[in-house]
Amino acid sequence: MFISIFNVQIMTALLNTFLRPTLWLGLACCTTFSVCIADGNAVDKIYHPYVDALEQELEWRTIYQDNQPGAKDHRQLHRFSYGRAFGDRWFGEIYLTGENSEDTSFKLEAYEIEAKWQITEQGEYWSDWGLLIELEKEAHENIWEFSTGILVEKEWGRWSGTANLLLTHEWGSDIEDEVESSAALQVRYRLSRWFEPALEFYSGEDTQAIGPVFMGNINTGTRQSLHWEAGMIFGLTEESANNTVRLLIEYEF
């Protein structure tokens, strides 16, 4: 009870201070439905609304979760992707998603295509806005998932606040049609290019979780860099995974 109250107080203060009432409207729209990108753990990468016109990237990200009701023990999800910018406003990416656990060996689970649209110029308004669009197909079942959501970011000095608010429609012969939603929030301190500590909060149908994340960028050449993220996210409810390790490595060129 104390942790839940503490969590609500922290995130309320962050939203009131840094992301303004426009995000409350978006969050209210999301929570009108149930909550989550997909059934299960909602912990994942947090997206920023920016596009670099010349960027290409290779990305690997994974989550390792422990002790979540209804999920396999020590479940791991891995995502491998290639992405590139199309002009200075659009970024497209294709994904392969694999899964393994204590009971199952690694296997391909899903295919996904994704597009990000940078709606506003950085610094043009009080906050920066983007739109995320995703289409996913399960590899072994007739299950489709379409997601769209708002990306919002505000910078003040060395601090940065980010919100991802998404709605998802699932359909297919192997699943009951439904609409879900999710919210992910991040407050980050840009200590240096190589090291940035952050606090992240996730809300989903089976997830209420919060925890620290660390990230940074390493230059590897002209217009080439390695971006990394590592975090430990702790569940706040009985339905959430007790803990989730989140890792990401992204090569930008």
Contacts in CASP RR format, 6 or more apart in sequence:
PFRMAT RR
TARGET T0000
AUTHOR 0000-0000-0000
METHOD contacts of the structure
MODEL  1
MFISIFNVQIMTALLNTFLRPTLWLGLACCTTFSVCIADGNAVDKIYHPY
VDALEQELEWRTIYQDNQPGAKDHRQLHRFSYGRAFGDRWFGEIYLTGEN
SEDTSFKLEAYEIEAKWQITEQGEYWSDWGLLIELEKEAHENIWEFSTGI
LVEKEWGRWSGTANLLLTHEWGSDIEDEVESSAALQVRYRLSRWFEPALE
FYSGEDTQAIGPVFMGNINTGTRQSLHWEAGMIFGLTEESANNTVRLLIE
YEF
3 236 0 8 1.000
4 208 0 8 1.000
4 236 0 8 1.000
4 237 0 8 1.000
7 201 0 8 1.000
7 208 0 8 1.000
7 210 0 8 1.000
7 236 0 8 1.000
10 199 0 8 1.000
10 201 0 8 1.000
10 210 0 8 1.000
11 185 0 8 1.000
11 201 0 8 1.000
11 210 0 8 1.000
14 161 0 8 1.000
14 185 0 8 1.000
14 187 0 8 1.000
15 23 0 8 1.000
15 24 0 8 1.000
15 27 0 8 1.000
15 163 0 8 1.000
15 185 0 8 1.000
18 154 0 8 1.000
18 156 0 8 1.000
18 159 0 8 1.000
18 161 0 8 1.000
18 187 0 8 1.000
19 127 0 8 1.000
19 152 0 8 1.000
19 154 0 8 1.000
19 161 0 8 1.000
19 163 0 8 1.000
19 185 0 8 1.000
20 126 0 8 1.000
20 127 0 8 1.000
20 154 0 8 1.000
22 127 0 8 1.000
22 152 0 8 1.000
23 152 0 8 1.000
23 163 0 8 1.000
23 165 0 8 1.000
26 150 0 8 1.000
26 165 0 8 1.000
27 163 0 8 1.000
27 165 0 8 1.000
27 183 0 8 1.000
29 165 0 8 1.000
29 167 0 8 1.000
30 165 0 8 1.000
30 166 0 8 1.000
30 167 0 8 1.000
30 181 0 8 1.000
30 182 0 8 1.000
30 183 0 8 1.000
31 181 0 8 1.000
31 183 0 8 1.000
31 203 0 8 1.000
32 181 0 8 1.000
33 167 0 8 1.000
33 179 0 8 1.000
33 180 0 8 1.000
33 181 0 8 1.000
34 178 0 8 1.000
34 180 0 8 1.000
34 181 0 8 1.000
34 204 0 8 1.000
34 205 0 8 1.000
35 42 0 8 1.000
35 180 0 8 1.000
35 181 0 8 1.000
35 182 0 8 1.000
35 183 0 8 1.000
35 203 0 8 1.000
35 204 0 8 1.000
35 205 0 8 1.000
35 207 0 8 1.000
36 42 0 8 1.000
36 168 0 8 1.000
36 180 0 8 1.000
36 181 0 8 1.000
36 182 0 8 1.000
36 203 0 8 1.000
36 204 0 8 1.000
36 205 0 8 1.000
36 206 0 8 1.000
36 207 0 8 1.000
37 44 0 8 1.000
37 147 0 8 1.000
37 166 0 8 1.000
37 168 0 8 1.000
37 180 0 8 1.000
37 182 0 8 1.000
37 204 0 8 1.000
38 145 0 8 1.000
38 168 0 8 1.000
38 170 0 8 1.000
38 180 0 8 1.000
39 180 0 8 1.000
39 205 0 8 1.000
39 206 0 8 1.000
40 68 0 8 1.000
40 71 0 8 1.000
40 205 0 8 1.000
40 206 0 8 1.000
40 207 0 8 1.000
41 63 0 8 1.000
41 65 0 8 1.000
41 68 0 8 1.000
41 71 0 8 1.000
41 75 0 8 1.000
41 206 0 8 1.000
41 207 0 8 1.000
41 240 0 8 1.000
41 241 0 8 1.000
41 244 0 8 1.000
42 182 0 8 1.000
42 184 0 8 1.000
42 202 0 8 1.000
42 203 0 8 1.000
42 204 0 8 1.000
42 205 0 8 1.000
42 206 0 8 1.000
42 207 0 8 1.000
42 209 0 8 1.000
43 63 0 8 1.000
43 65 0 8 1.000
43 202 0 8 1.000
43 207 0 8 1.000
43 209 0 8 1.000
43 233 0 8 1.000
43 241 0 8 1.000
43 244 0 8 1.000
43 246 0 8 1.000
44 61 0 8 1.000
44 63 0 8 1.000
44 184 0 8 1.000
44 202 0 8 1.000
44 246 0 8 1.000
45 61 0 8 1.000
45 229 0 8 1.000
45 246 0 8 1.000
45 248 0 8 1.000
46 162 0 8 1.000
46 164 0 8 1.000
46 184 0 8 1.000
46 185 0 8 1.000
46 186 0 8 1.000
46 200 0 8 1.000
47 116 0 8 1.000
47 132 0 8 1.000
47 151 0 8 1.000
47 162 0 8 1.000
47 164 0 8 1.000
48 151 0 8 1.000
48 153 0 8 1.000
48 162 0 8 1.000
49 116 0 8 1.000
49 118 0 8 1.000
49 119 0 8 1.000
49 120 0 8 1.000
49 128 0 8 1.000
49 129 0 8 1.000
49 130 0 8 1.000
49 151 0 8 1.000
49 152 0 8 1.000
49 153 0 8 1.000
50 118 0 8 1.000
50 122 0 8 1.000
50 128 0 8 1.000
50 153 0 8 1.000
51 85 0 8 1.000
51 87 0 8 1.000
51 88 0 8 1.000
51 89 0 8 1.000
51 90 0 8 1.000
51 91 0 8 1.000
51 116 0 8 1.000
51 117 0 8 1.000
51 118 0 8 1.000
52 85 0 8 1.000
52 88 0 8 1.000
52 252 0 8 1.000
53 85 0 8 1.000
53 87 0 8 1.000
53 88 0 8 1.000
54 85 0 8 1.000
54 223 0 8 1.000
55 84 0 8 1.000
55 85 0 8 1.000
55 91 0 8 1.000
55 252 0 8 1.000
55 253 0 8 1.000
56 82 0 8 1.000
56 83 0 8 1.000
56 84 0 8 1.000
56 85 0 8 1.000
56 252 0 8 1.000
56 253 0 8 1.000
57 81 0 8 1.000
57 82 0 8 1.000
57 83 0 8 1.000
57 84 0 8 1.000
57 93 0 8 1.000
57 250 0 8 1.000
57 251 0 8 1.000
57 252 0 8 1.000
57 253 0 8 1.000
58 81 0 8 1.000
58 82 0 8 1.000
58 83 0 8 1.000
58 250 0 8 1.000
58 251 0 8 1.000
59 79 0 8 1.000
59 80 0 8 1.000
59 81 0 8 1.000
59 82 0 8 1.000
59 83 0 8 1.000
59 93 0 8 1.000
59 248 0 8 1.000
59 249 0 8 1.000
59 250 0 8 1.000
59 251 0 8 1.000
60 78 0 8 1.000
60 79 0 8 1.000
60 80 0 8 1.000
60 81 0 8 1.000
60 248 0 8 1.000
60 249 0 8 1.000
60 250 0 8 1.000
61 78 0 8 1.000
61 79 0 8 1.000
61 229 0 8 1.000
61 246 0 8 1.000
61 247 0 8 1.000
61 248 0 8 1.000
61 249 0 8 1.000
61 250 0 8 1.000
62 76 0 8 1.000
62 77 0 8 1.000
62 78 0 8 1.000
62 79 0 8 1.000
62 246 0 8 1.000
62 247 0 8 1.000
62 248 0 8 1.000
63 76 0 8 1.000
63 77 0 8 1.000
63 244 0 8 1.000
63 245 0 8 1.000
63 246 0 8 1.000
63 247 0 8 1.000
64 74 0 8 1.000
64 75 0 8 1.000
64 76 0 8 1.000
64 244 0 8 1.000
64 245 0 8 1.000
64 247 0 8 1.000
65 71 0 8 1.000
65 74 0 8 1.000
65 75 0 8 1.000
65 76 0 8 1.000
65 241 0 8 1.000
65 243 0 8 1.000
65 244 0 8 1.000
65 245 0 8 1.000
66 73 0 8 1.000
66 74 0 8 1.000
66 241 0 8 1.000
66 242 0 8 1.000
66 243 0 8 1.000
66 244 0 8 1.000
67 73 0 8 1.000
67 241 0 8 1.000
67 242 0 8 1.000
67 243 0 8 1.000
68 75 0 8 1.000
68 206 0 8 1.000
68 239 0 8 1.000
68 240 0 8 1.000
68 241 0 8 1.000
68 242 0 8 1.000
69 206 0 8 1.000
69 238 0 8 1.000
69 239 0 8 1.000
71 241 0 8 1.000
72 101 0 8 1.000
72 102 0 8 1.000
72 103 0 8 1.000
72 104 0 8 1.000
73 101 0 8 1.000
73 102 0 8 1.000
73 103 0 8 1.000
74 101 0 8 1.000
74 102 0 8 1.000
75 99 0 8 1.000
75 100 0 8 1.000
75 101 0 8 1.000
76 99 0 8 1.000
76 100 0 8 1.000
76 101 0 8 1.000
77 97 0 8 1.000
77 98 0 8 1.000
77 99 0 8 1.000
77 109 0 8 1.000
78 97 0 8 1.000
78 98 0 8 1.000
78 99 0 8 1.000
78 106 0 8 1.000
79 95 0 8 1.000
79 96 0 8 1.000
79 97 0 8 1.000
79 98 0 8 1.000
80 95 0 8 1.000
80 96 0 8 1.000
81 93 0 8 1.000
81 94 0 8 1.000
81 95 0 8 1.000
81 96 0 8 1.000
81 114 0 8 1.000
82 93 0 8 1.000
82 94 0 8 1.000
83 91 0 8 1.000
83 92 0 8 1.000
83 93 0 8 1.000
83 94 0 8 1.000
84 91 0 8 1.000
84 92 0 8 1.000
84 93 0 8 1.000
85 91 0 8 1.000
85 92 0 8 1.000
86 92 0 8 1.000
88 118 0 8 1.000
89 117 0 8 1.000
89 118 0 8 1.000
90 115 0 8 1.000
90 116 0 8 1.000
90 117 0 8 1.000
90 118 0 8 1.000
91 115 0 8 1.000
91 116 0 8 1.000
91 118 0 8 1.000
92 113 0 8 1.000
92 114 0 8 1.000
92 115 0 8 1.000
92 116 0 8 1.000
93 113 0 8 1.000
93 114 0 8 1.000
93 115 0 8 1.000
93 116 0 8 1.000
94 111 0 8 1.000
94 112 0 8 1.000
94 113 0 8 1.000
94 114 0 8 1.000
95 110 0 8 1.000
95 111 0 8 1.000
95 112 0 8 1.000
95 113 0 8 1.000
95 114 0 8 1.000
95 136 0 8 1.000
96 108 0 8 1.000
96 110 0 8 1.000
96 111 0 8 1.000
96 112 0 8 1.000
97 108 0 8 1.000
97 109 0 8 1.000
97 110 0 8 1.000
97 111 0 8 1.000
97 112 0 8 1.000
97 136 0 8 1.000
98 106 0 8 1.000
98 107 0 8 1.000
98 108 0 8 1.000
98 109 0 8 1.000
98 110 0 8 1.000
99 106 0 8 1.000
99 107 0 8 1.000
99 109 0 8 1.000
100 106 0 8 1.000
100 107 0 8 1.000
108 139 0 8 1.000
109 138 0 8 1.000
109 139 0 8 1.000
109 140 0 8 1.000
110 136 0 8 1.000
110 137 0 8 1.000
110 138 0 8 1.000
110 139 0 8 1.000
111 136 0 8 1.000
111 137 0 8 1.000
111 139 0 8 1.000
112 134 0 8 1.000
112 135 0 8 1.000
112 136 0 8 1.000
112 137 0 8 1.000
113 134 0 8 1.000
113 135 0 8 1.000
114 132 0 8 1.000
114 133 0 8 1.000
114 134 0 8 1.000
114 135 0 8 1.000
115 132 0 8 1.000
115 133 0 8 1.000
115 134 0 8 1.000
116 130 0 8 1.000
116 131 0 8 1.000
116 132 0 8 1.000
116 133 0 8 1.000
116 151 0 8 1.000
117 130 0 8 1.000
117 131 0 8 1.000
117 132 0 8 1.000
117 133 0 8 1.000
118 128 0 8 1.000
118 130 0 8 1.000
119 129 0 8 1.000
119 130 0 8 1.000
119 131 0 8 1.000
120 128 0 8 1.000
120 129 0 8 1.000
120 130 0 8 1.000
121 128 0 8 1.000
122 128 0 8 1.000
123 155 0 8 1.000
126 154 0 8 1.000
127 152 0 8 1.000
127 153 0 8 1.000
127 154 0 8 1.000
128 152 0 8 1.000
128 153 0 8 1.000
128 154 0 8 1.000
128 155 0 8 1.000
129 150 0 8 1.000
129 151 0 8 1.000
129 152 0 8 1.000
130 150 0 8 1.000
130 151 0 8 1.000
130 152 0 8 1.000
131 148 0 8 1.000
131 149 0 8 1.000
131 150 0 8 1.000
131 151 0 8 1.000
132 147 0 8 1.000
132 148 0 8 1.000
132 149 0 8 1.000
132 150 0 8 1.000
132 151 0 8 1.000
132 164 0 8 1.000
132 166 0 8 1.000
133 147 0 8 1.000
133 148 0 8 1.000
133 149 0 8 1.000
134 145 0 8 1.000
134 146 0 8 1.000
134 147 0 8 1.000
134 148 0 8 1.000
135 144 0 8 1.000
135 145 0 8 1.000
135 146 0 8 1.000
135 147 0 8 1.000
136 144 0 8 1.000
136 145 0 8 1.000
136 146 0 8 1.000
136 147 0 8 1.000
137 143 0 8 1.000
137 144 0 8 1.000
137 145 0 8 1.000
138 144 0 8 1.000
138 174 0 8 1.000
141 174 0 8 1.000
141 175 0 8 1.000
142 172 0 8 1.000
142 173 0 8 1.000
142 174 0 8 1.000
143 170 0 8 1.000
143 171 0 8 1.000
143 172 0 8 1.000
143 174 0 8 1.000
143 175 0 8 1.000
144 170 0 8 1.000
144 171 0 8 1.000
144 172 0 8 1.000
145 168 0 8 1.000
145 169 0 8 1.000
145 170 0 8 1.000
146 168 0 8 1.000
146 169 0 8 1.000
147 166 0 8 1.000
147 167 0 8 1.000
147 168 0 8 1.000
147 169 0 8 1.000
148 166 0 8 1.000
148 167 0 8 1.000
149 164 0 8 1.000
149 165 0 8 1.000
149 166 0 8 1.000
149 167 0 8 1.000
150 163 0 8 1.000
150 164 0 8 1.000
150 165 0 8 1.000
150 166 0 8 1.000
151 162 0 8 1.000
151 163 0 8 1.000
151 164 0 8 1.000
152 162 0 8 1.000
152 163 0 8 1.000
152 165 0 8 1.000
153 160 0 8 1.000
153 161 0 8 1.000
153 162 0 8 1.000
153 163 0 8 1.000
154 160 0 8 1.000
154 161 0 8 1.000
155 161 0 8 1.000
158 189 0 8 1.000
158 190 0 8 1.000
158 191 0 8 1.000
159 187 0 8 1.000
159 188 0 8 1.000
159 189 0 8 1.000
159 190 0 8 1.000
160 186 0 8 1.000
160 187 0 8 1.000
160 188 0 8 1.000
160 189 0 8 1.000
160 190 0 8 1.000
161 185 0 8 1.000
161 186 0 8 1.000
161 187 0 8 1.000
161 188 0 8 1.000
162 185 0 8 1.000
162 186 0 8 1.000
162 187 0 8 1.000
162 188 0 8 1.000
163 183 0 8 1.000
163 184 0 8 1.000
163 185 0 8 1.000
163 186 0 8 1.000
164 182 0 8 1.000
164 183 0 8 1.000
164 184 0 8 1.000
164 185 0 8 1.000
165 181 0 8 1.000
165 182 0 8 1.000
165 183 0 8 1.000
166 181 0 8 1.000
166 182 0 8 1.000
166 183 0 8 1.000
167 179 0 8 1.000
167 180 0 8 1.000
167 181 0 8 1.000
168 179 0 8 1.000
168 180 0 8 1.000
168 181 0 8 1.000
168 182 0 8 1.000
169 177 0 8 1.000
169 178 0 8 1.000
169 179 0 8 1.000
170 177 0 8 1.000
170 178 0 8 1.000
170 179 0 8 1.000
170 180 0 8 1.000
171 177 0 8 1.000
180 204 0 8 1.000
180 205 0 8 1.000
181 204 0 8 1.000
182 202 0 8 1.000
182 203 0 8 1.000
182 204 0 8 1.000
183 201 0 8 1.000
183 202 0 8 1.000
183 203 0 8 1.000
183 204 0 8 1.000
184 200 0 8 1.000
184 201 0 8 1.000
184 202 0 8 1.000
184 203 0 8 1.000
185 200 0 8 1.000
185 201 0 8 1.000
185 202 0 8 1.000
186 198 0 8 1.000
186 199 0 8 1.000
186 200 0 8 1.000
186 201 0 8 1.000
186 213 0 8 1.000
187 198 0 8 1.000
187 199 0 8 1.000
188 196 0 8 1.000
188 197 0 8 1.000
188 198 0 8 1.000
188 215 0 8 1.000
189 196 0 8 1.000
189 197 0 8 1.000
189 198 0 8 1.000
190 196 0 8 1.000
191 197 0 8 1.000
193 216 0 8 1.000
193 217 0 8 1.000
194 216 0 8 1.000
194 217 0 8 1.000
194 218 0 8 1.000
195 214 0 8 1.000
195 215 0 8 1.000
195 216 0 8 1.000
196 214 0 8 1.000
196 215 0 8 1.000
196 216 0 8 1.000
197 212 0 8 1.000
197 213 0 8 1.000
197 214 0 8 1.000
198 212 0 8 1.000
198 213 0 8 1.000
198 214 0 8 1.000
198 215 0 8 1.000
199 210 0 8 1.000
199 211 0 8 1.000
199 212 0 8 1.000
199 213 0 8 1.000
200 210 0 8 1.000
200 211 0 8 1.000
200 212 0 8 1.000
200 213 0 8 1.000
200 231 0 8 1.000
200 233 0 8 1.000
201 209 0 8 1.000
201 210 0 8 1.000
201 211 0 8 1.000
202 208 0 8 1.000
202 209 0 8 1.000
202 210 0 8 1.000
202 233 0 8 1.000
206 239 0 8 1.000
206 240 0 8 1.000
207 235 0 8 1.000
207 237 0 8 1.000
207 239 0 8 1.000
207 240 0 8 1.000
207 241 0 8 1.000
208 235 0 8 1.000
208 236 0 8 1.000
208 237 0 8 1.000
208 239 0 8 1.000
208 240 0 8 1.000
209 233 0 8 1.000
209 234 0 8 1.000
209 235 0 8 1.000
209 236 0 8 1.000
209 240 0 8 1.000
209 241 0 8 1.000
209 244 0 8 1.000
210 233 0 8 1.000
210 234 0 8 1.000
210 235 0 8 1.000
210 236 0 8 1.000
211 231 0 8 1.000
211 232 0 8 1.000
211 233 0 8 1.000
211 234 0 8 1.000
212 231 0 8 1.000
212 232 0 8 1.000
213 229 0 8 1.000
213 230 0 8 1.000
213 231 0 8 1.000
213 233 0 8 1.000
213 246 0 8 1.000
214 229 0 8 1.000
214 230 0 8 1.000
214 231 0 8 1.000
215 227 0 8 1.000
215 228 0 8 1.000
215 229 0 8 1.000
215 230 0 8 1.000
215 248 0 8 1.000
216 227 0 8 1.000
216 228 0 8 1.000
216 229 0 8 1.000
217 225 0 8 1.000
217 226 0 8 1.000
217 227 0 8 1.000
217 228 0 8 1.000
218 225 0 8 1.000
218 226 0 8 1.000
218 227 0 8 1.000
218 228 0 8 1.000
219 225 0 8 1.000
220 226 0 8 1.000
220 251 0 8 1.000
223 252 0 8 1.000
223 253 0 8 1.000
224 251 0 8 1.000
224 252 0 8 1.000
224 253 0 8 1.000
225 251 0 8 1.000
225 252 0 8 1.000
226 249 0 8 1.000
226 250 0 8 1.000
226 251 0 8 1.000
226 252 0 8 1.000
227 248 0 8 1.000
227 249 0 8 1.000
227 250 0 8 1.000
227 251 0 8 1.000
227 252 0 8 1.000
228 248 0 8 1.000
228 249 0 8 1.000
228 250 0 8 1.000
229 246 0 8 1.000
229 247 0 8 1.000
229 248 0 8 1.000
230 245 0 8 1.000
230 246 0 8 1.000
230 247 0 8 1.000
230 248 0 8 1.000
231 245 0 8 1.000
231 246 0 8 1.000
231 247 0 8 1.000
232 243 0 8 1.000
232 244 0 8 1.000
232 245 0 8 1.000
232 246 0 8 1.000
233 243 0 8 1.000
233 244 0 8 1.000
233 245 0 8 1.000
233 246 0 8 1.000
234 242 0 8 1.000
234 243 0 8 1.000
234 244 0 8 1.000
235 241 0 8 1.000
235 242 0 8 1.000
235 243 0 8 1.000
235 244 0 8 1.000
END
